[in-house]
């Protein structure tokens, strides 16, 4: 029988190793993101086409995540999928380097989406190094490592894009995959014990009401995030006269907030108030953000507004993840995570496309108002859920 102290000694190096790999992986995935919309707009792409290119990233995730989750539960090959995901992330930027137009970015985003679909394996393997009652801490830590990688990518983009352009950012993206691939060779995967459940039994977990609710809340958070902070907020800032450095600074402020709030979500202080407080409060912050962005008078107002979006990525997403996975049996965790991530990937696919279409027809302000309305629906759903639980 392994004691808690022995488990901690054994698991800590792997936790640190996975954290570094996660940060490199998400640097690779996001170093070019703050300027993707600006770049595509600059080469003549219409908002609807930009939305389709952006949504391609979520499409592959939506299609692949549940099958990858089921496969992981059946065969327990998390390390294999991690390596495959890193390789796909690096390959994606090769398309952007050698085909620097909407077609290259569309293909690149499909590959990046497949890479992000393997995020299931990163999370399940990371969670396996923590006790079951420390799930929220584990979730906060891995989302923190995720956001740290994005922060480093956004910072590099802010410093380099103005002088060197998109091509260098894509080269850095492809290059970051190399050390991540090397480090992944040192991952130690726990043995896959016991008889794997049949696929039919695994898929039954997808009817769990708690899992469905928090998957839908994550759909709203992730979909709104990629439609605003990761894309059309840059256009709103550009319309106020922002240059590439100022747009990059908006992204850096957003992701710094996301990194700090992710680690806060893993703390005891966050646990004291719990998800029933944080999820509705941060959904309210995200609603306000969507209402504010199209009405801000100049770029200086964008900087503090980005904090509201960053809180949703750090705190809201961390708590939705742990709430969705709570009470899920160990043998079906990958399938449940696959379902959870497939649902929010649908938001990452559809909302940027809808936002682009609404922007083309009704203007950016009304597109952001529509996102605010959707977020408000999620806020109402969260309030009703937690009020019913208190009354039960």
TADA-V750972 format. One record per backbone hydrogen bond with DSSP energy under -1.0 kcal/mol. NH is the residue of the N-H (numbers start at 1). CO is the residue of the C=O. If there is no record, write none. Layout:
nh->NH co->CO
nh->NH co->CO
This chain:
nh->7 co->3
nh->8 co->4
nh->9 co->5
nh->10 co->6
nh->11 co->7
nh->12 co->8
nh->15 co->11
nh->16 co->12
nh->17 co->13
nh->18 co->14
nh->19 co->15
nh->20 co->16
nh->21 co->17
nh->22 co->18
nh->23 co->19
nh->24 co->20
nh->25 co->21
nh->26 co->22
nh->27 co->23
nh->28 co->24
nh->29 co->25
nh->30 co->26
nh->31 co->27
nh->35 co->32
nh->36 co->33
nh->39 co->35
nh->40 co->36
nh->41 co->37
nh->42 co->38
nh->43 co->39
nh->44 co->41
nh->45 co->40
nh->50 co->46
nh->51 co->47
nh->52 co->48
nh->53 co->49
nh->54 co->50
nh->55 co->51
nh->56 co->52
nh->57 co->54
nh->59 co->55
nh->60 co->56
nh->62 co->58
nh->63 co->59
nh->64 co->60
nh->65 co->61
nh->68 co->64
nh->69 co->65
nh->70 co->66
nh->71 co->67
nh->72 co->68
nh->73 co->69
nh->74 co->70
nh->75 co->71
nh->76 co->72
nh->81 co->77
nh->82 co->78
nh->83 co->79
nh->84 co->80
nh->85 co->81
nh->86 co->82
nh->87 co->83
nh->88 co->84
nh->89 co->85
nh->90 co->86
nh->91 co->87
nh->92 co->88
nh->93 co->89
nh->95 co->91
nh->96 co->92
nh->97 co->93
nh->98 co->94
nh->99 co->95
nh->101 co->99
nh->105 co->101
nh->106 co->102
nh->107 co->103
nh->108 co->104
nh->109 co->105
nh->110 co->106
nh->111 co->107
nh->112 co->108
nh->113 co->109
nh->114 co->110
nh->115 co->111
nh->116 co->112
nh->117 co->113
nh->119 co->116
nh->120 co->117
nh->121 co->118
nh->122 co->118
nh->123 co->119
nh->124 co->120
nh->125 co->121
nh->126 co->122
nh->127 co->123
nh->128 co->124
nh->129 co->126
nh->130 co->127
nh->134 co->131
nh->138 co->134
nh->139 co->135
nh->140 co->136
nh->141 co->137
nh->142 co->138
nh->143 co->139
nh->144 co->140
nh->145 co->141
nh->146 co->142
nh->147 co->143
nh->148 co->144
nh->149 co->145
nh->150 co->146
nh->151 co->147
nh->152 co->148
nh->153 co->149
nh->154 co->150
nh->155 co->151
nh->156 co->152
nh->157 co->153
nh->158 co->154
nh->159 co->155
nh->160 co->156
nh->161 co->157
nh->164 co->160
nh->165 co->161
nh->170 co->166
nh->171 co->167
nh->172 co->168
nh->173 co->169
nh->174 co->170
nh->175 co->171
nh->176 co->172
nh->178 co->175
nh->180 co->176
nh->181 co->177
nh->182 co->178
nh->183 co->179
nh->184 co->180
nh->185 co->182
nh->186 co->183
nh->187 co->184
nh->193 co->191
nh->202 co->198
nh->203 co->199
nh->205 co->202
nh->206 co->203
nh->207 co->204
nh->208 co->205
nh->212 co->208
nh->213 co->209
nh->214 co->210
nh->215 co->211
nh->216 co->212
nh->217 co->213
nh->218 co->214
nh->219 co->215
nh->220 co->216
nh->221 co->217
nh->222 co->218
nh->223 co->219
nh->224 co->220
nh->225 co->221
nh->226 co->222
nh->227 co->223
nh->228 co->224
nh->230 co->225
nh->231 co->228
nh->232 co->227
nh->233 co->228
nh->234 co->231
nh->236 co->232
nh->237 co->233
nh->238 co->234
nh->239 co->235
nh->241 co->238
nh->242 co->237
nh->247 co->243
nh->248 co->244
nh->249 co->245
nh->250 co->246
nh->251 co->247
nh->252 co->248
nh->253 co->249
nh->254 co->250
nh->255 co->251
nh->256 co->252
nh->257 co->253
nh->258 co->254
nh->259 co->255
nh->260 co->256
nh->261 co->257
nh->262 co->258
nh->263 co->259
nh->264 co->260
nh->265 co->261
nh->267 co->264
nh->271 co->267
nh->272 co->268
nh->274 co->270
nh->277 co->274
nh->278 co->274
nh->279 co->275
nh->281 co->277
nh->282 co->278
nh->283 co->279
nh->284 co->280
nh->285 co->281
nh->286 co->282
nh->287 co->283
nh->288 co->284
nh->289 co->285
nh->290 co->286
nh->291 co->287
nh->292 co->288
nh->293 co->289
nh->295 co->292
nh->296 co->293
nh->301 co->298
nh->302 co->299
nh->305 co->301
nh->306 co->302
nh->307 co->304
nh->308 co->305
nh->310 co->306
nh->311 co->307
nh->312 co->308
nh->313 co->309
nh->314 co->310
nh->315 co->311
nh->316 co->311
nh->317 co->312
nh->319 co->315
nh->320 co->316
nh->321 co->317
nh->322 co->318
nh->323 co->319
nh->324 co->320
nh->325 co->321
nh->328 co->325
nh->332 co->329
nh->333 co->330
nh->336 co->332
nh->337 co->333
nh->338 co->334
nh->339 co->335
nh->340 co->336
nh->341 co->337
nh->342 co->338
nh->343 co->339
nh->344 co->340
nh->345 co->341
nh->346 co->342
nh->347 co->343
nh->348 co->344
nh->349 co->345
nh->350 co->346
nh->351 co->347
nh->354 co->350
nh->355 co->351
nh->356 co->352
nh->357 co->353
nh->358 co->354
nh->359 co->355
nh->360 co->356
nh->361 co->357
nh->362 co->358
nh->367 co->363
nh->368 co->364
nh->369 co->365
nh->370 co->366
nh->371 co->367
nh->372 co->368
nh->373 co->369
nh->374 co->370
nh->375 co->371
nh->376 co->372
nh->377 co->373
nh->378 co->374
nh->379 co->375
nh->380 co->376
nh->381 co->377
nh->382 co->378
nh->383 co->379
nh->384 co->380
nh->385 co->381
nh->386 co->382
nh->387 co->383
nh->388 co->384
nh->389 co->385
nh->390 co->386
nh->391 co->387
